[in-house]
Amino acid sequence: QVQLVESGGGLAQPGGSLRLSCVASGIAFRVFDMGWYRQTPEKQRELVATITTSNLTNYSNPVKGRFAVSRDNAKKTIYLQMNDVTPEDTAVYYCNARQPQYGIIYWGQGTQVIVSS
């Protein structure tokens, strides 16, 4: 059974930092591209950051320069370091695991991030 379990969400003050984690099980983690997405009630789910099996990263413009995605294949975990957060970063953050060449995609259940003073 495939599971992606996010953690690390919570309340942060503007300008603060959070570190999200996503632990995978039931998949050969090292051969999956991984990503972080976020969603609010007002918006569709949107890309935050991705990291490939070769550790190539990509970021959406709103988070570029503030967020950093990384992976630890030994721990089957990806991370999202969120720095200098703003209220606009408030959302439910989801991780996913993808093998686009096979049309495979898995999602976690999400972790809530709230940025507020």
N, C-alpha and C positions, 0 to 999 in steps of 0.2 A: 504494500500500500504506500502510495506516494504521499508524503507530507512536507509542507513548507510551513514553518512556524516562525512568525515574526515576533520580536520583542524589542523593548527599549523605548517605546513610545511613552508619552506623558505630557506634562505641562512644562513649558520653558518660557522664559521671559524674552522679549525682543532683544536681539544681540547675543543671546545665549547659544548653547550648543546641546545637541543630543546625538547619541550614537544608536542607530538601529541595527539589529542583527536578524538574520534569517537562517535558520538551520534546516537543512534538507535531509530527508530520509527516504529510502525506497527508490532512489535513482542513482545512476552512475554520475555523481555530481560533476566530476572533472570534464565530462563531455557535453555539458549543458552550458549554453549562454545564460546568464542571469541578469535580472533587472529589478529595478525599483520603480513603482508607479504610485500615483496618489489620486485620491478622489474626494471631492466635496459634494454636498447635496446640490450645489448649483452647477457643477461642471461634470463633464464626462471624465472617466479615468484618463490620466495623462502620464506620459513618460516623465520620469525624473532622471534616471541614470541607468546605463547598462554596462555590463562587463562581459567580454567574450571568454571563451575557453583559453584564448591566448593573452588574456589580461588587457585587451584593448578596451578603452572606456569611451563612453559617450554621455553627454549631459544635455539636458534641456537648457535653453537660454536663461530662464528665471533662476536656476540654481548654479549655473556655471561660475566657478570661482569661489563658491561657498560650500558646496557639498563635495564629498569624495566617496566613491564606491570602491570597494576592495573585496577580495575573496581569499578564503583559506581552504584549499582543496582537501587538506588533511582533516579539517574539522567540518567539512561539508557546509560551510557557512559563508554568507556574504554580509557585508557591513555597509552602512551608509552613515558616514560622519557628516553631520549637519552643523555648520557653523554660521554665526551671524544670522540666526533665524529671524524671520519677520512674521507678523500675523498672517500674511499671505501664504505662509508655509503650513498653516493649519489644514489638516486633511487626515484621512485614513491612508496609511501607507501600506502598499502591498508589494510583496516580492513575487517574482515569477521565474520559472525555469523553462527554457525553450530549446528545442531542436528544430529550427525552422525548415531544415532540409527534409524532415519527416512530418512536419505539421504537428509537432508535439508541443504542448504548452501546459504548464501546471501553475496554479496560483495558491498563495497562502491566504489566510483568513483576514489579514490586515492588523495593523496596530495604529491606534489613534495618536496623533500629535496635535497638541494645542499650544499655540504661541500667543501669550497674552500677558499683559502687565497687571 
